[in-house]
Amino acid sequence: MTDANYQTHRDLAIRKIEAIPVAIPMLRAIKWARGLVTGEASRLRVARLGPRSRNRAFRERVTGARGEINTIDNVIVVITLSDGTQGIADAPPRPTIYGETQSSLVAIINDHFAPLLAGVNAFDLTRVWSVFDAIAWNPTAKAALDMALYDAQAKALGVSCAQLLGGTVRPLLVNWRLRLGSEQEILADAEEMARDYGFRAFKVKCGVERRKDIAILTALRKLLGPDVEITIDCNQGYSAQDLLEAAPHFEELGIALVEEPIPARDSAGKLHVAGRMRVPISGDDSCMTPDDVLDQLKLGAIRAVVIKCARTGYTQSRQILALARGYYTPVHNGTQADMQIGSAAAAHFACTYNAVHAHEFSSFLDAKDHVADQDLVIKNGQLIVPEGPGIGLSLNPQKLKKYRLDK
């Protein structure tokens, strides 16, 4: 690099940060077990975004013990550097998990973080995170800003985010998350996705009715054969006793992982069960921050860690990866129902390490459309990670205009 180029990149600063609410229709709803909140959020309006704001329906329904997402009500984060380079990220609000809504994400980013970060050197992540640390929680807001900044850095340097993080772009084995439903519906979904996309790994949502879960898993294993990876996510739906009774069936069926089977804070129950079953427990809800991960690794109950870049960005995801390696614990990337931009960003991070289990970069197939400038592709059960620079994606101005809610 010439001295002039070094000077140019050394002095890059954050010029502008914008949080843009969007609403994109889905082909079919995403459901999960263990609902926490009932009702429908009201229509949202963000006054400070001015005349561009308009109403839209945000629907995150819970029926009994099931959550359901019907519309992609995310926030697109755009960071513009002093040379005009733009980095992008996607923040998915999950009020039942993190307490963040679309309107709260827009407000915390535009009204609080943006003014504090204006003029900060684009490579000074220590200062950026000192600003984040001064404001409690808001994990997906911070994660999106972190990843958008990395994307801008990589685009300014002309490299991919994978390269900037110490990896290289390559195809990644991914799984398909089967939806809650009847046995017939779940088997039909698995058969269709294996045929159309070549999926060789599946994740099953469980935790509502133990006997029904076992019956569905038995039928699924019979359909898919012995060589397909099956993991299950109970969303904390079982008790420790439920898990003890189900564990022999999971072992017989060759289940690869059981994700958060019991309440995340039931450390005694988790440790008790982990010593009495061969299927490893993976940590998700109990591993939201690096501190959480360290506590769980010290406890010794989990034998896999789920990294979700949507809540830990690149900076904290790297910390979690280092902690897991220190405890000889495998990791893989999960999803917060990430769409194209979020999936591409997380995939670039996943290109920096070798995973034992399939990643979860397929939720974008549930969307009718997106705001990126190109489609993501899954072929033969692998995500074809877009080449750089950055995450390999930029915004499509026409689609953004169509789906944004503030203009």
N, C-alpha and C positions, 0 to 999 in steps of 0.2 A: 504494500500500500504506500502511495506517495505521501509526502508530508502534507500536501494540500488535502488529500482524501482523509488523512488522519485528523487534521484540524476540523474538517467538515463534520465528520462523525462524532468527534469528541465533544463538540459544542451543540449537538442536537438537543433540543428541549421540547417539552410538551407545550404545544401552542393552544390546543383546544380539545375538550372532551365533551362528547354528546351521548346521551342515553336516549334511544328511540324506541318507544313501545310499538309492538306489532301484534297483529292477530292473523293467524294463518289457519285455514280450515284443515281438518284431518280426514283421512280416509275412513278411519275407525278409531274408536276411543281406546286409550291406554288405561288399563285397570290394574289395581294392586290390592292386596289384602291389608287388613288392619287399618280401617279408617279412624281418624281422630276427630274430624270436624264434620258437622252436617250443615246443609244449607248451600245457598248460592251467593257468591260474592256480588256485591252491587256493581253497577256499571261505574267505571272509573273515569275520572277527569283530572288532568294535571294542569292547574291554572297557569303555572309559570311557563309552560310551553306555548302559551299564547294562542292566537286564532287557529293554529293548525290542529288543535286538540279536537277530538270528536269522541263520542261514546262508543263503547263496544262491550259485548257481553263476555265476561270472564266466568267460565264454568269449571269448577273443580268440585264435583259432586261426590258425596259419600253415601252409599246405600248399604245399611247394615254395617258390615265389616269390610267394605270395599271402597277404594278411592277410584275416581274416574276423571280423566282429562279428555275433554272434547274439543278444545281449541288450543292452539299453540299461542299462548299469550306471553311471549318472551320480550326481552329488552335487548336490542342490538346496541352494543357499545362501540363507538368510533373514537379513536385517539388520533389526532392530527399533530404531527411534529413540525418543527420550525421550518423544515425544508419542503413541507407539503406531503410527506409520506403519511399514509393512513394505515393504522392497524385496527382490526375488528375482532369482536368476540360476541358471544351470545349468552345472556344471563337468563336462566329459566327460573321464574318465581315458584317457590313451593311453600305456600303459607302453612300447610299442615306439617311440614318437616322443619323448615328454617325460620318460619314467621315472616318471610319476605313476600310481598305482593308486587305486581307489576308497577303500581303507583309508588310504592315505597322504594323500589329499585331506582326508578327515574328520579325521585326526589333526593335520595341519598347521594346519587352520582352527580346529578346536575347542580344541586344546591349546596352540597357539602364537599365532596371529593374534588370536583372539577376546579373550584376556586383555589383550593389548597395545593393542588398539583400543577397549576398553571406556572410555566416557566421553569419547572424542575427538569434537571438534566434527564434525558430519556434513558440513560443507562444507570442512573443512580437508584437502584432498587432498594438500597438501604433506606434512603430518604423516603421513597414511595411507601415502603411498608411501615415506616415510623408514622406516616400520616394515617395509614390504615389502622394501626394499632391504637391510635388515640381515640378511635370510635369503635364501640363495642359491636360484636357480632357482624351482621350483614355479610355473610360468607360469599354468596354468589355475586354480590356487587363487587367485592374486592377481587374475587377470582376472575371475573370478566375484565376488570381494569388491568389486572396483572397480565392476563393472556393477550389482551389487545396491545399492551405495551410491548410485550415480547414479539408479537406479530409485526408491529411497526419497526422494532429494532432489526428483525430479520429482513424485512423488505428493504429497509434503508441500506443494509449491508449486502443485499443480493444473495442471501442464503435462505434455506428453509428453516422453519422453527426446529425441526428435528436436528439439523446440523448445528444450530445455535445452542441446542441443549446437549449436544454430544452424541447424536445418533445419525442415522441416515434413513431416508425415506424408503420404505419397503412394504409389500402387501402384508396385511395382518389377518390372522384367523379370528373370525368374529362369530358370536352366537346369535340366535334369534330368541327373543323373549316371547314365550307363548302366553297368551292372555288367559285370564280367569274365564271359565266357561264350563259347559258340559264336557264330558269325556269325548263325545263325538266331535264337538267343535274344536277342542284342543288337538285331537288327532288329525283332523282335516287341515288345521292350520299348519301343523308340523309337516304333513305330507306335501302341502302346497309350497311351503317355503324351501323345503329340501329340493323339490323338483325345480322351482323357478330360480333359485339363487345358489343352490349347491351347499346349503348350510350343513355342517357336520357337527354342530354343537348347538344345544338348546338349553334355555333357562326356563324353569317352570315356577310360576307363582303359586305358593302353597300357604299353609298356615291358617286356613279357615276351618276345614273339617279334616281331621287326620285320616280317617278311614277312606274318605273320598280321595284325598291326596295320594294315598298308597295305591288305590285302584287305578287312578289315572297314570301314575308313574309306571305301574306294571304294564298297562296297555301300551304306553309310549315306548317302553323298552322293547316290547315285543315287535312293535312297528318299525323301530329304527335299527334294531340289531345291537350287538354288543360293542361295536367300535365307535359309536357316536357318543360324544360327551354330553351328559345330562347333569346340570346343576340345578339346585332349587333355592328359592328365596322365600323365606317364611315371613318376612317383614315383622318379626318379633311376635308372631301369632301363636306359637306353641308355649305351653308351660314346660318346665324342665321334665316333668313326668311324661307329658305328651311326647317329648323328644326321645326319652329313654325307651318308650314303647314303640316308637316308629323307627328307631335307629337300626334294628336288625333287618327290617325291610329295605331301608335305604342301602345298607351294606350289600344285601343280596342282589339288589338291582344295579349295583355299580354306580351309585350316585357319586359324582366327583367332588362336590362341595355342598354344604348346607349353609346358606347365608343368613345371618342373624335369626336363628330359629326361635330364640326366647327373648324376653325383654332385655334391651341392650344394657341396662344397668344392673341386671341380675348376675353380678360377677360370681357369686358363690354357686348359683345354679349352673352357670356356664362351665365353670371349672369342674364341678361335680360330673356333669354329663360328658364333657370332653374326654375325661379319663376312662369312660365306659363305652366309647363308640370309635369305630375305625374311620368313619367318614369325617374329614376335617371340617371344622367350623370356620367360616370366613367372616371377617368383621366389616360391617358397612356403617349402620347407624351408630355403632359404638366406636367408630373410627373416623369421626368427622374432622378432627384437627390432628396435627402432629402430636400434641400432648395426649389426646385420646389414644392414638395408636401406640404411643410409648407405654401408657398404662395397661392396655390390653396385651401387649407383647410381654410385659413384665408379669402379668397375671398368668400367662402361659396356656390360656384356653383356646385362643384362635390359632389356626395354622395356615391362614391366608388372609391377605388384606386387600380390600377393594379400594382403589384410588379413583376418586371422581374429581376430575379437573374442574368441573363446573362449580365446585364448592371450595377447592383448595388452589386453583390456578396452577401455574407452573412452579412458582417459588415454593409453596408449601407441599406440592406433590413431590418435588425433588427431595424435600426433607423426609417425607413419609417413606419414599423409596429407600433412602439411606438407612432409616431406622429398621425397616423390614430386612434389609440385607444384613444388618448387624445382628439380627436374631434368626438368620437363615430361614426366613419366612417368605414364601412366594407371594407375588402381587399380580394383579391384573387390573385393567381399567374397566370401571363400571360406567354407568350412564345415569344421568338425571333426566331421562327422556330427551337426550340431546338431539337437536336437529342438524342440518348440514354443517353450519359453521361450528357449532359446539363439537360435533363428531370429528370434523377434520382437525380442529385444534387439539382435542384429546388424543387423536390418533398420532399426531406428530410427537406428542410426549411418549406414547407407547412405543414408538420407534427407537427409544433410547435404552430399552432393556428387553431381556428375553422373558417371556411369560410362559408359565406352565399351562395355564388355562386360557380359553378363548376370551377375547375382549368383548365388550358389549356395545359395539358401534353399529347398530342397525335400526335404532328407533326412528331415524329420519324416513324410513320406508313407510311410516304411518302417516306422513304429511302429504297433503295434496299438492303443495307447492313450497317454495322457499324464497329467500331474498338474496341468495348467492349468485355468482355469475356463471356457475357450472354445476352440474349434477355430480353427486358422489355415486360410485359404482361398487356393487358387491358382485363378485364373480367367483364361482367355485368355493363359496363359503369364506372368501377373503375380501376385506375392504381394500380397494385400490387407493392407497393414500395419495392425495394430490401432491404433485411436486410443488416446490416453492416458487418464488420467494415467499417467506412467511408460512402461513398455513396452506398456501396454494389456492386460496379463494379470496375474492373481493366481493363487494356489494354490487348487485344489479340495480342500477338507479330506477329503472321502470318498475321492477317488482317491489322495491322498497317504497316507492311512491304509492303503489297499489295497496300495500298492506300496513303501512304505518298509520298510527292512530292520532298523531299530533299535527296533521297537515291536511 
